[in-house]
Amino acid sequence: MAGKKNHGTRPRDASMSLLNNIFAQPLDPGYQQAAARREKSGDPGGGSRFSLALVVGMLALGLLLAMAILQAQGTASVISAEREGLIERIRVQEEQVERLSESMDSLQSEISDLEDTLLRQSATGQQLRDRLQLLRSAAGTMPVSGPGVAVVLDDAEDVEAAENPQLARVLDVDLQLVVNGLWTAGAEAISINGQRLTALSGIRGANNMIHVNHQPLKPPYAVWAIGDSRTLPSRFSENIGGESLRVAASHGVRYAVRAEEALDLPAANPSLAYAESPEEVP
């Protein structure tokens, strides 16, 4: 048995030689020759194709960015043009309103002069004229002059440094309470920054501003009231008007109340409101 040959296995040396060849030469000789030629020619293997793809990609990205910038600039130009157009339209409308208001004042003055001329021609007409003036004064449709009281309100000197910045500003409710207090104290006519108050007047806050008769006003707010200058200030100080001022002052709002011997209040700008009758329901 010891002398029998084993024909089913390969020699050990041949097997190890094959493995050594695989590890020593992992690439096919043809690939090795091609790689050597590329290195000799200065091409490390596909670099030119990679560089071309990178250049194309960068160009595409640059084109997209350029298109985005141009589109944004175009949109901004359109918005700017629209804004300038709106500003111009508002300016034109404001000028037209001002011209119409001046024309209306002129016509109202002519009407008043004609009425005075006609009513002065008889005793009955004179009585009617006096009554008409009282009604117009109460309605605010004519300017009035006389003694009274001036109440001036202003925001705190440093609103942002106040404990409550919102309450450190003059609010629409502050002016409402002051006006109600003046009416209660016996005021005959009131205006705020030249805006005459009537039964149709409104005092409200909108867009961080106080609007009176639909007109935006800025502080300080001068509230003028025609009345008895000897009693009006004290009566006002004792009612809800004076109390509201003291509460506002505790938050930093500044105010002053002084008697005046001569105040001139303008007539209210009349505004016409049209009511449409509801459509008949079938």
Secondary structure, 3 states (H helix, E strand, C coil): CCCCCCCCCCCHHHHHHHHHHHHHCCCCHHHHHHHHHHHHHCCCCCHHHHHHHHHHHHHHHHHHHHHHHHHHHHHHHHHHHHHHHHHHHHHHHHHHHHHHHHHHHHHHHHHHHHHHHHHCCCHHHHHHHHHHHHHHHHHCCCCEEEEEEEEEEECCCCCCCCCCCCCCCCCHHHHHHHHHHHHHHCCCEEEECCEECCCCCCEEEECCEEEECCEEECCCEEEEEECCCCCHHHHHHHCHHHHHHHHHHCCCCEEEEEEEEEEEECCCCCCCCCCCCCCCCC
